[in-house]
């Protein structure tokens, strides 16, 4: 992969983020162990992994909040250590927990952050109104934050990180704890951010989130990047799509299996409970022949589907465990969550 930043026609470097061999050690724990990343300008880049994988620590180093023990990183071509002040002008950081003052209203919080970032009273008021509207918080603008739901707090926190309209936004597990509706709204907001010119680096332990949002994904486990690519590339790396067939008459399930193995030339498995036959689909053109064979044999199908490998299967294949297996009993020992709280670039 190219390691030297090029310059796009717009004058911005092609790489929003370049990281080479990042290492961070806490005591005896090697939290980040040689992470390499390339994030293209104008994209959503997902860093997928369980709690404790080193995602937050990596974000902290890229955002100048932690000094790497080894390695180098650049943001739009600027070294995060030697040019940290410049880097901080280019980024916004939203941590895992809302870093706002719950004794104030949502409107007051955004006004406060706007003034702290140097906006005058008029511009601060205008920006606050725009962000409240963008994040669907106008009706609750004057409500004390202690009465906000978890989803509303997360949206307010993201709004606060966007006051300065940074070209690069770090989102560290932005939808943790949100209900499905609010989570979907956050996804729409992230897509709009990129559509209007921002680059987003998103860490998550939610497989569907990475699948839905990210142009490219780095799978990180125990401080190392174990795979990188588009969602389809990662899925393709662990196998082909699978064909699922369920006959109307459960008594036909074994005949379906025999037909699949003969026509498709692959081994099929049977789930007796679901009366379903599953087989790898190596040659899609042969499926039509299989359907003709089943019809000629008088076997009718109640269901037929083709399923690609999931990101969960990718993670399981690459690491030997699922994301949720580790997330359920591991905390991010690599980096306390409070390191990112309250950070505003």
C-alpha positions as CSV (number, residue, x, y, z in Angstrom):
1,X,0.0,0.0,0.0
2,X,1.2,3.5,-0.7
3,X,2.9,5.1,2.3
4,X,3.7,8.5,0.9
5,X,0.9,11.0,1.0
6,X,-0.2,12.3,-2.3
7,X,-2.1,15.5,-2.9
8,X,-5.6,15.4,-4.4
9,X,-6.8,18.0,-6.9
10,X,-8.5,19.9,-4.1
11,X,-5.2,20.4,-2.4
12,X,-6.0,18.0,0.5
13,X,-3.8,15.0,1.0
14,X,-5.3,11.7,-0.2
15,X,-4.7,10.3,3.3
16,X,-6.6,11.9,6.2
17,X,-4.8,9.4,8.5
18,X,-1.5,7.6,8.1
19,X,-0.3,5.5,11.0
20,X,2.8,3.3,10.9
21,X,3.7,0.8,13.6
22,X,1.9,2.6,16.5
23,X,2.7,1.1,19.9
24,X,1.5,1.9,23.4
25,X,2.4,0.0,26.5
26,X,0.8,0.3,29.9
27,X,2.9,-1.5,32.5
28,X,3.2,-5.0,31.3
29,X,0.3,-4.7,28.9
30,X,1.0,-4.0,25.3
31,X,-2.2,-2.2,24.5
32,X,-1.4,-1.3,20.9
33,X,1.2,-3.5,19.2
34,X,2.3,-2.1,15.8
35,X,-0.9,-0.7,14.3
36,X,-0.8,0.5,10.7
37,X,-3.7,2.5,9.2
38,X,-4.5,4.4,6.0
39,X,-7.7,6.4,6.0
40,X,-8.7,8.0,2.7
41,X,-9.9,11.6,2.8
42,X,-13.6,11.9,2.4
43,X,-14.4,8.3,3.6
44,X,-15.8,6.5,6.6
45,X,-13.2,4.1,8.0
46,X,-14.3,1.6,10.6
47,X,-12.0,0.1,13.3
48,X,-13.8,-3.1,14.4
49,X,-13.0,-5.0,17.5
50,X,-14.1,-5.9,21.0
51,X,-13.6,-3.9,24.2
52,X,-10.0,-4.3,25.2
53,X,-8.7,-4.6,21.6
54,X,-6.9,-1.3,21.6
55,X,-9.3,0.8,19.6
56,X,-9.6,3.7,22.0
57,X,-5.9,3.8,22.7
58,X,-5.3,4.1,19.0
59,X,-7.7,7.0,18.7
60,X,-6.1,8.7,21.6
61,X,-2.7,8.6,20.0
62,X,-4.0,9.8,16.6
63,X,-5.9,12.6,18.4
64,X,-2.7,13.7,20.3
65,X,-4.2,12.7,23.6
66,X,-1.6,10.0,24.2
67,X,2.1,9.9,23.1
68,X,3.0,6.7,21.2
69,X,5.8,4.6,22.7
70,X,6.8,3.7,19.1
71,X,5.7,4.4,15.6
72,X,4.5,7.5,13.7
73,X,1.2,9.0,12.7
74,X,0.2,11.9,10.4
75,X,-3.1,13.7,10.1
76,X,-3.5,15.3,6.6
77,X,0.3,15.0,6.4
78,X,1.0,16.7,9.7
79,X,2.9,14.7,12.3
80,X,0.8,14.1,15.5
81,X,3.8,14.6,17.8
82,X,5.8,17.4,16.1
83,X,2.7,19.3,14.9
84,X,0.2,18.5,17.6
85,X,-1.3,22.0,17.6
86,X,-1.9,22.0,13.9
87,X,-3.5,18.5,14.2
88,X,-5.8,19.6,16.9
89,X,-7.2,22.3,14.6
90,X,-8.1,19.6,12.0
91,X,-9.9,17.1,14.2
92,X,-13.0,16.6,16.4
93,X,-13.2,13.8,19.0
94,X,-16.3,12.2,20.4
95,X,-15.6,9.7,23.1
96,X,-17.7,6.8,24.4
97,X,-19.6,8.8,27.0
98,X,-21.2,12.2,26.7
99,X,-18.8,15.0,27.8
100,X,-21.3,17.7,28.5
101,X,-22.5,19.5,31.6
102,X,-25.8,18.1,32.7
103,X,-26.6,21.0,34.9
104,X,-27.1,23.1,31.8
105,X,-29.6,22.8,29.0
106,X,-28.7,21.4,25.6
107,X,-28.7,24.9,24.1
108,X,-26.5,26.2,26.9
109,X,-24.0,23.4,26.4
110,X,-23.6,24.1,22.7
111,X,-23.4,27.9,23.4
112,X,-20.7,27.3,26.0
113,X,-18.6,25.1,23.7
114,X,-19.1,27.5,20.8
115,X,-17.8,30.4,22.9
116,X,-14.9,28.3,24.2
117,X,-13.9,27.6,20.6
118,X,-13.7,31.3,19.8
119,X,-17.1,32.0,18.2
120,X,-18.7,35.4,18.9
121,X,-22.1,35.6,20.5
122,X,-24.0,35.9,17.2
123,X,-22.1,33.1,15.5
124,X,-22.4,30.9,18.6
125,X,-26.1,31.4,18.6
126,X,-26.5,30.7,14.9
127,X,-24.2,27.6,15.1
128,X,-26.1,26.3,18.2
129,X,-29.5,26.6,16.4
130,X,-28.1,24.8,13.3
131,X,-26.7,21.9,15.3
132,X,-29.9,21.5,17.4
133,X,-31.9,21.3,14.2
134,X,-29.4,18.9,12.6
135,X,-29.5,16.5,15.5
136,X,-33.2,16.7,16.1
137,X,-32.9,18.4,19.5
138,X,-34.7,21.7,18.9
139,X,-37.8,20.8,20.9
140,X,-35.6,19.7,23.8
141,X,-33.1,22.6,23.5
142,X,-34.1,24.3,26.8
143,X,-34.6,21.1,28.8
144,X,-32.0,20.4,31.5
145,X,-29.6,17.7,30.4
146,X,-30.4,15.5,33.3
147,X,-33.8,14.9,31.7
148,X,-32.2,13.9,28.3
149,X,-32.3,10.2,27.3
150,X,-29.1,8.4,26.6
151,X,-29.6,8.8,22.8
152,X,-30.2,12.5,23.1
153,X,-27.0,12.9,25.2
154,X,-25.0,11.1,22.5
155,X,-26.4,13.3,19.8
156,X,-25.6,16.4,21.8
157,X,-22.1,15.2,22.4
158,X,-21.6,14.6,18.6
159,X,-23.1,18.0,17.9
160,X,-20.6,19.7,20.3
161,X,-17.7,18.0,18.5
162,X,-18.8,19.5,15.2
163,X,-19.0,23.1,16.2
164,X,-15.7,23.9,14.5
165,X,-16.6,21.7,11.5
166,X,-13.4,19.7,11.5
167,X,-12.3,17.9,8.4
168,X,-11.5,14.8,10.4
169,X,-13.9,13.4,13.1
170,X,-13.0,10.6,15.4
171,X,-16.1,8.7,16.7
172,X,-15.3,6.3,19.5
173,X,-18.2,3.8,19.7
174,X,-20.7,6.6,19.1
175,X,-23.8,4.4,19.2
176,X,-23.0,2.4,22.4
177,X,-26.2,2.0,24.4
178,X,-28.5,3.6,21.9
179,X,-31.9,2.2,21.0
180,X,-32.3,1.0,17.4
181,X,-34.2,4.1,16.2
182,X,-31.6,6.6,17.6
183,X,-28.8,4.4,16.3
184,X,-30.2,4.6,12.8
185,X,-30.5,8.4,13.2
186,X,-26.8,8.6,14.2
187,X,-25.9,6.5,11.1
188,X,-27.7,9.0,8.9
189,X,-25.9,11.9,10.6
190,X,-22.5,10.2,10.0
191,X,-23.4,9.7,6.3
192,X,-24.3,13.4,6.0
193,X,-21.0,14.4,7.6
194,X,-19.1,12.6,4.9
195,X,-21.4,13.8,2.2
196,X,-20.6,17.4,3.2
197,X,-16.8,16.9,3.1
198,X,-15.7,15.4,6.4
199,X,-13.7,12.2,7.0
200,X,-14.8,9.9,9.8
201,X,-12.8,7.3,11.6
202,X,-15.3,5.2,13.5
203,X,-14.5,2.6,16.2
204,X,-17.2,0.1,17.0
205,X,-17.8,-3.4,18.3
206,X,-21.1,-3.6,16.4
207,X,-20.6,-5.7,13.2
208,X,-23.6,-4.3,11.4
209,X,-22.5,-0.8,12.1
210,X,-19.2,-1.3,10.4
211,X,-21.0,-3.2,7.6
212,X,-23.5,-0.3,7.0
213,X,-21.2,2.7,7.3
214,X,-17.6,1.9,6.6
215,X,-15.9,2.2,3.2
216,X,-13.0,0.2,4.6
217,X,-12.6,-1.7,7.8
218,X,-9.7,-2.6,10.0
219,X,-10.3,-5.6,12.2
220,X,-8.2,-5.1,15.4
221,X,-7.7,-7.7,18.1
222,X,-5.4,-7.7,21.1
223,X,-3.6,-4.5,19.9
224,X,-3.0,-5.7,16.3
225,X,-4.7,-5.1,12.9
226,X,-5.4,-8.7,11.8
227,X,-7.2,-7.8,8.6
228,X,-8.1,-4.7,6.5
229,X,-10.3,-4.1,3.5
230,X,-13.9,-3.4,2.4
231,X,-16.7,-5.3,4.0
232,X,-17.1,-7.5,0.9
233,X,-13.4,-8.2,0.7
234,X,-13.3,-9.3,4.3
235,X,-16.3,-11.5,3.9
236,X,-14.8,-13.0,0.7
237,X,-11.6,-13.8,2.5
238,X,-13.3,-16.4,4.8
239,X,-15.4,-18.2,2.2
240,X,-18.0,-18.1,-0.5
241,X,-21.7,-17.4,-0.3
242,X,-23.9,-20.2,0.9
243,X,-27.2,-21.6,-0.5
244,X,-30.0,-22.3,1.9
245,X,-33.0,-24.5,0.8
246,X,-36.1,-25.6,2.8
247,X,-38.5,-28.0,1.1
248,X,-42.3,-27.7,1.7
249,X,-42.3,-31.3,2.9
250,X,-39.7,-31.9,5.6
251,X,-39.6,-35.5,4.5
252,X,-37.9,-34.4,1.3
253,X,-34.9,-32.8,3.0
254,X,-32.6,-35.7,2.5
255,X,-33.5,-35.9,-1.2
256,X,-32.7,-32.2,-1.5
257,X,-29.3,-32.8,0.1
258,X,-28.5,-35.6,-2.4
259,X,-29.6,-33.4,-5.3
260,X,-27.5,-30.5,-4.1
261,X,-24.4,-32.7,-3.7
262,X,-24.9,-34.3,-7.2
263,X,-25.7,-31.1,-9.2
264,X,-23.5,-28.6,-7.4
265,X,-20.7,-31.0,-6.6
266,X,-20.3,-29.8,-3.0
267,X,-20.9,-31.3,0.4
268,X,-24.2,-30.1,1.9
269,X,-25.3,-30.1,5.5
270,X,-28.8,-30.7,6.9
271,X,-30.4,-29.0,9.9
272,X,-33.1,-31.5,10.9
273,X,-34.8,-29.1,13.3
274,X,-35.3,-26.5,10.6
275,X,-35.6,-29.0,7.7
276,X,-33.0,-26.9,5.9
277,X,-30.2,-27.8,3.6
278,X,-27.1,-25.6,3.4
279,X,-24.2,-25.8,0.9
280,X,-21.4,-23.5,-0.4
281,X,-22.4,-21.9,-3.6
282,X,-19.2,-22.0,-5.7
283,X,-20.9,-21.8,-9.1
284,X,-24.1,-19.7,-9.2
285,X,-24.8,-20.9,-12.8
286,X,-25.5,-24.4,-11.5
287,X,-28.3,-23.3,-9.2
288,X,-30.7,-23.2,-12.1
289,X,-29.9,-26.8,-13.0
290,X,-30.5,-27.7,-9.3
291,X,-34.0,-26.1,-9.4
292,X,-34.9,-28.0,-12.6
293,X,-33.7,-31.2,-10.9
294,X,-35.8,-30.6,-7.8
295,X,-38.9,-29.7,-9.9
296,X,-38.5,-32.9,-12.0
297,X,-38.3,-34.9,-8.8
298,X,-41.6,-33.3,-7.6
299,X,-39.8,-31.5,-4.7
300,X,-41.3,-28.1,-3.9
301,X,-39.3,-25.5,-2.0
302,X,-40.8,-23.3,0.7
303,X,-37.7,-21.2,0.9
304,X,-34.5,-20.5,-1.0
305,X,-31.9,-17.9,-0.1
306,X,-28.2,-17.0,-0.7
307,X,-26.3,-15.6,2.2
308,X,-22.8,-14.0,2.1
309,X,-20.5,-14.6,5.0
310,X,-21.1,-12.2,7.9
311,X,-18.6,-9.9,9.5
312,X,-19.1,-12.0,12.7
313,X,-17.9,-15.0,10.7
314,X,-14.9,-13.0,9.5
315,X,-14.0,-12.0,13.1
316,X,-14.4,-15.5,14.3
317,X,-12.2,-16.9,11.6
318,X,-9.5,-14.3,12.0
319,X,-9.3,-14.3,15.8
320,X,-10.8,-17.6,17.0
321,X,-13.6,-15.8,18.9
322,X,-16.6,-13.5,18.2
323,X,-16.7,-9.8,19.0
324,X,-19.4,-10.3,21.6
325,X,-17.5,-13.1,23.3
326,X,-14.7,-10.7,24.3
327,X,-16.9,-7.6,24.6
328,X,-19.0,-9.3,27.2
329,X,-16.2,-9.9,29.7
330,X,-13.4,-7.5,28.7
331,X,-12.9,-3.8,29.4
332,X,-10.6,-1.7,27.4
333,X,-7.6,-2.1,29.7
334,X,-5.6,-0.5,27.0
335,X,-7.0,2.9,27.7
336,X,-9.4,4.3,30.3
337,X,-12.5,5.7,28.7
338,X,-12.1,9.0,30.6
339,X,-9.0,9.8,28.5
340,X,-11.4,10.9,25.7
341,X,-14.0,12.5,27.9
342,X,-14.2,16.2,27.5
343,X,-11.7,16.4,24.6
344,X,-12.5,19.0,22.0
345,X,-10.2,19.8,19.2
